[in-house]
Every structure is written in structure tokens, then in C-alpha cells.
Amino acid sequence: MAALARMLFIGFIVLTIIYVCLSFYSRAVRRRKLEAEWDAARGPGNRELFVREGLEAYDGSLRRKLILGVYVVPSVAVALLIYLTNFA
């Protein structure tokens, strides 16, 4: 049982690191796209304001929530593997 707890703890730490890196990367890509969109359109108003509003909209988007799949997919895969190994 201690081995399972240790595996879950280490797995959670690794998945958290992956989640944070993926979240920062996704936000940087979105920022770059918003800046390129403003530059291409030479949009009216302030560029920083346009990017900030775009990132606020991104924070509530479905894409941002899908990054949480970093926790779900590996957890389900490990649980399925353990189940199939022990009970199938």
C-alpha cells in the first residue's frame, strides 16, 4: 500500500509540473496569436488592452479547461492497467 501511495504522490507531482508547463506554453501561444492578429489588422485602440482582454477571454475558454486532461488521461490509463493486470 505504501508503494501505491508513493506512486500516486510522485505521479501527481509529475503531472502538476507537466500541467504548469503546458498551461504557460498555451497561454504564450495565445498571446502571440492575439498580438499577430492586432498587428495584421492594425486594430483601433491599445495593443496591450486588446491582448489583455483576449487573454481574459482565453482564461474562461474550453481550451484552457481541456488542459486538465493532463491529470485525467494518465490517471485513467494507470487505473485501467492496474485493473486489467489484477482482475482480467
N, C-alpha and C positions, 0 to 999 in steps of 0.2 A: 504494500500500500504506500510505503514511503517513496518507492521508485516512481509510482504513478503521480504522486503529489509533486515530486521533483520535476518530472517530465512536464506536467501541466504548468508549473511555475516558470520553467525555462522557456517553454513554448509560448506562454503569454508574453514574456519579456521580448522574445524574438519577434513575435507578431506585432507587438507595440512599436518596436523600432522600425519594422517594415511599414506599418501604418503611418507613422510620423513622416518618414522619408517620402512615401508615396503621396501623402497629403501636401507636403511642401512642394513637391515636383508638380503636382496637378495644379496647385494654385499659381505657381510661377508660369506654367504654360498658359493658363487662363489670362494672367496679367499680360503676357507677351501678345496674346491674340487681341486683347482689348486695346493695347497700345497700337498695334498694327492697324486695327480697324479705325481707330481715331485718326491715325496718320494718313490712311488711304482716303478717308472722307474729308479730312481737314475740318473735322466737326466743329460746330459752334461751341463756344464755351471753353471751360478749363479742362485740360487733358487729365490732370490729377483727379478732378472731380468725376469725370467720366469713368476713369479706371476704378476709383473707389466705389462708385455706385454699381458698376459691373461686378466687382468682387463681392459686394454685399448681396447682390442677387445670386451669385455663384454659391455663397455660403448656405443659402437655403435651397439649393437645387438638388435634384435627384442624383446627379453625378457625384456630388460630394458625399451623399449617403451611401452610394454604391461602394465607395472605398472601404466601408465597414465590412465588406465581403472578405477582406483580408483575415478577419477573425473567423468568419462563419465557414468558409470553404475548407480550410485546413482542419478545423475542428471536426467538421462532419466527416471528412475523409479519414481522419485518425480514428474516430468513433466507429465508423463503418469497418475499417480494417481490423480493429480490435474485436468487434462483434463477429465478423466473418472468420477470424482466426480461432476464436474460442467456441463458437456455437454453430458453425456450419460444417 
